[in-house]
Amino acid sequence: MRTRVFIALILAALFTSSCSKKAYIFTSFNEPADAGLRMLYSEDGYKWKDFDRIFLKPELGDKIMRDPSMVQGPDGTFHLVWTTGWKGTKGFGYSSSKDLINWTPQRSIEAMKHEPTTVNVWAPEIFYDDVDKQFIIIWASTIPHRFPKGVEAESNNHRMYSITTKDFQTFSETKLFLDPGFSVIDAVIAKMDKGKYALVLKDNTRPNRFMRIAYSDKAMGPYTGVTEPVTGILTEGPSVVKVKDQWLMYFDAYGEKTYSALGTQDFKKFEDVSSRLSIPEGHKHGTIVPVKQRLIKKILKDSAQRED
């Protein structure tokens, strides 16, 4: 125990001299996803360390916390959404925090309650639209027999849906966000240069299951021009972050039991940068949020105090 406390204090000290500089936090969970929210941190966006603590224990739905997605709003508040169950849920979990240590009470946002035959609500992703000054939340749901049947069973024929909010008290009506003509899950929005947007998505069609890209002039779409696959088969859970002049597209290459990343400047040409990564074992996909190094220092100090 004393060794862990000492290490935490040393790590916190390393951030002291440049605590105003940019760093990164990667939301995470470990299987079987019942322990709660974990997070990784990095100075450069490539090499990650685990805070080695649970930040938020799941209380909703099946009491799991999968696919935690987080964004920092313009007032500095962090907003977190996550999957609360494999099947039978009509919404996703939500909580917020000013410091990633203290969290508001968890509540379920029942975005699909108007669709009684909804099978699931998977992998909600949250994005702040700085043009329309609102938060966009997108997720994958299956409504059996709603769309033409593909290779998958009706209980696995997903499309992407969305809601928007400015205050997490009132929400827009749920809308169909993306129907690319095949089962799709795990989609994330990235704002590129010159007001263009990329949507990284998982083509969930059997047997391939790989990542593709679509494009739009607006954060809410419509997204068109779906590309050919940009990853190998059995890949999912994309997360995108801008590091210096390059975008990194992280994804879970679960077929190979590893985490990988592609580098790109335009979401059209990609290079494999996986050899430059260092990611703790057991990390499952979340989202990457740029933060100030002083926040990481504060969390490391808090972790040390909890262990003392």
N, C-alpha and C positions, 0 to 999 in steps of 0.2 A: 504493500500500500504506500509506504513512504517513498519507494522508488518511483511510483506513478506520479505522486504529487511533485516530486523533484523534477521529473521530466516535463510535466505540465508548466511548471514555473520557468524552466529554461526556455521552452518553446515560446511562452508569452514574452520573455525578455528579448527574444530575437526580433520581435515585431516593434520594439520600443522606439528604435531610432528613426523609423520611417512609417509611423502608424497612420499618417494621412494619405499614404499611397494606396493605389488600387490593389485589391486582392479578390479572391473568389470563394464562394461557398457553393457546395454541390449537395442538394438535398438527397437523402438516401434512405433505404430501408434494407434490412436483412431478412431473408426467409426464416420462418414462415410468416413474417409480416405482422405478428401480433405483439411485438415488443414496442414498436412505435418509431417515431421520427429520429433518424440519425442524420449527421451532416459531415461532409468532408470540407477541408479548406486548402487553399493553394495560393502561393504568391505569383505564380506565372501562368496558371491555367492549364498546366501539363502534369505537374507532379503534385499529388494529393496526399494529405494526411487525414486520419480519422480523429475527430474530437473524442471518440470512444465514450460516448454517453448517449442517453435517450433524452431528447428535448421535449417530446410530447407523446404521451401514451394514448392509444386509441380508445375511444369510449362509444363510438357510434356503429350502427349496423352490425356487422359480424365481428366488431372490435378488432379489425385489422387496419393497417395504414400502409397501403401500397401506392406507388406512383406519386409521391409527394411533389407537387409543383408549387413554386413560390416566386413572387415578384415583389419588388420594393416600389411602393407608390411614391408620388411626388412629395408627399408630406413626410417621407421616411419610414412609414409603417410597412412591415412585411406582411403580405397576405399569402396564406397557404391553403391549398385544396388537395384532396387526396381521394383515392378509391376506398370505399368502406366495406365492400362485399363483392364476391364473385358473381352472384346471381341474386335476383329478388329485390335489389335496392332500386329506388327511383331517384336517388340523388347522390351527392358527394359531400364529403366533410369539408368544413371551413373553420379556420381560426386565424387570428392575427397577433402580431407582436411588434413592439417597438425596438426590442433588443435581442430577440431570438432566445431569450432566457425565460421571460414571463409571457404567458399566452392567454388570450381571451378564452372564455368557455367555448367548447366545441359545439357546433351545430350543423345539422344536415340541410343542405340546400336542395329541396325536392324538385329539381328541374324537369323531371319526366313523369311527375305524378298525374299529368293529364293524359298519359298514354298507358292505360292499365295493363297492356300485354308486353310492356317493355321487359326484356330479359335481364338487362344489366346497365350499369353506368360505369364505364371504365376509363381510367387514366385521364382525369380532367387536367387540362393545361391552362394556366392563367397567363395573360399577356396584357400589359398596359399600353393602350393606344393613345399616344401623346398628341395625335391630331384631333381626335374627337373627345379627348379627355375622359376616357372611360376604360374600365377593365373588361376584357373579353375572356370568357371561359369556354373552352371547347372540350368535347369528350366524345367517346364512341359508345353507341347504344345499338342494340338489336331490337327491332320491332318485327316479329315474324310476319312474312307474307306482304310486307310493305313494299319491297323492291324485288326486281327479277331475281330468281334463284340462281346462284352461281354454283361453284363446286362445293361450297360449305353447306352445312346443315342450316335450316332456317333459324335455329337458335344461335348461329354464329355469323349471320349476314349483316355486318356492322356498317353504319354510316356515321358521319361526324355531325354533332349538333352543337348549338351555342346559345349562350345568354350574355347580356352585358349589364354592367352596373357601375354607378359612380360612387356608391357609399356602402355597399353590401347590406343595405336594408331594403331597397327596392330594386327589382330586376326586370329586365325586358322579358317579353314572351320568348319561349324556347323556339328556335328556328333550326331548320336543316342547314348545316354549315357547308357540308361537302358530300356530294354523291358522284364519285368518279366512275361509276359503273362497275365497281367491284367492292368487295368487303374491305373496309379501311379502318384502322385503329392508330393510336399513338401518333397524333399529328401535333406539330408545334409551329408557331409563327415566329418568323425572324424579320425584322425591319432592315432592309438593305440600304444602300446609298440611293440618293435621288428619289426618295419616297416610294421605292418599290418594296414589295414584300415577297418572301419565300415561305412556302409551307412544306416542311419536311414531314412525310407521312409513311406509314407502313402499309404496303399492299399485303393484306392478310390472306390472299388467295392461296389455297393449297395447290401443290406442295411447296411453293417457293418461299413466300413470306420474306420480303425484302423492302428496302427503303427507296422511295421515289421523291421527287420534288415537283411542286406546282407553284404558280406565280400569280401575283395580283398587283393592282395599283392602289388597293385599299386593304387595311388590316382585316376587315370583315369579308373581303372577297368581292365578287366571286373569284375563285382560284381555278386557273385553267392551265393548259399546256403541260399536263402531267408527263414527266420524263420517263425514259427507260430506267431500270434499276441502277442505283448508284452504289449499292452495297451488295455483298454476297447474300446467299439464302440464309434463312433462320437468323434474322437480325431484327431488332425492335428497340423501342424506348429511346428515341433521339432526344438530344439536348444540344442547343446551339448557344455559342457565346463568342463575342468579338474580342480577340486578344491582339492588341496592336493593330496591324493592318490586315489581319486575316481572321476569317470566321473558322471556328472549330466546331465540327459536327460530331459529337460523341454518340455512340450507340452500343447497345448490348448485343454482342455477337454470341448469342446464347447457344447456337449450334456448335461453336468452338469453345464455349465456356470461357470467354474472355471479354474484356471491354476494349473497344477500338475507337478510333477517331479519324475523320477526314478533314483536311484543311482546304479552304476555298476562299476566293475573293468575290465570287459572283454567283455561287450556287449552281454553276454550270460545269466548271472544270474543278476536279478534286484531286488531291494527293493524299496518300495514306501516311499519317503521322503517328501511327500507333506505337512505333518503336520509341517514341519520345515520351510516352505516358508512364506514369507510375500511379496505380490505383489500388487501394487496400482490398484484400480479398473479401468477398462477400457483399461488396457494394452492389446495389440494384438501382435501376435508373430513377432519376429525379430531374431537377433542373438546376442550371448554374446561374448564380446571381452575383454580379460584381458588387463589392462592398469596400469600405475603407478598412485598412489593416488594423486600425484601432478597435474595430468591432471584434475582430478575431482575437486580439489581445485580451479584450474584456471577457470573452467567452472562455479562453484558456485560463484566466485567473479565477473565474467563477468555478470552472471544473476542478481546479486545484483545491479551492476552498471546500468544495463538496466532498472531496476525497479525504481531506484532513481530519 
